[in-house]
Amino acid sequence: MSSDAMISCRDVWKLYGPDPLKFLNQHNGEPTVDAVKEAGYIPAVVAATLDVMPGEILVLMGLSGSGKSTLVRCLSRLVEPTAGSVEFGGIDLLAASGRELIDIRRHRMGMVFQHFALFPHRTVAENIAFPLEVQGVDGNTRRTRAEEIISLVGLEGRGDYYPRELSGGQQQRVGIGRSLAVEPDVWFLDEPFSALDPLIRREMQDEFLRLQSVLRKTIVFITHDFAEAIRLADRIAILYEGQIVQLGRAEELITDPATEYVRKFTRDVQRDKILTAGSVMSEPGRADLNGASVQASALLSEVAATVLSSREPVLVQDDTGTAVGSLDRDTLIDAVWGTDETGDSGDTGDSAVG
């Protein structure tokens, strides 16, 4: 386990079927996915290992049925893992008693789901304050905290409204506010914006990023939309059939996809808005030290004009002005507009997302 991580999981399995732990033990805890299926089990999560660092937004993504939601439920122990280990803030979550789990969820975890699940007979303020009511917090404190949250999520003047009087985006803000009422250490969000119209969804992503800039929560966020993942994530974990097939920064997934499944997810992204000069540069080589230069941290969209107008490789510098590489026209063109090496044909790619 990483001592610095807020959440650490190691070799977590969740199989559905008769006596799955016995099946795992019969295979020394390392059955293949094919063996799992042949034995009649459903591999919801397969040997998942990851750390979620304090203040990080870790996005889990994959197609429907890839295991995203089940993994999050294992991390919060809403679903009991078949095998493996999970630590939450240094606590062995799988060894925690029922009472301890309730206390952790009430005080240290916030959860937001795709369906808002607001109480229709309670006002915005009462919905937001509900977790505090469950904790036994007094009425005055609940009202004060609700007012603070209402302001934080941009619902000023709507504390006395009922859910039916709100738009979909406003209802989702209430759900987000309710999850923040207890000031959780970790925030779990399971496709919270997927039911919203595209414009409202974009606005909620902006609001989410604004909140994170203020609160600096540790967040596990589920989506099936790679564009959304790119906007929000510090790191992205892509799942397929319960397995984490790649975990890294967005530009790592784009420039070095581990599998054809990952390649298909990243194929249509606007690469010049994601990749930096540093992520595709070569050795300094023959770059003119006295010629044009670009910052390693700059997006390709920002340096394209400089690079494309230069006949020679352009120098790439770090934040201190030190030469760290070079970038030429051909490399930039290939990074942004290059064709997929594997092409569009082939059984591997089709079966990966079918």
Disulfide bonds with the S-S distance in Angstrom:
none
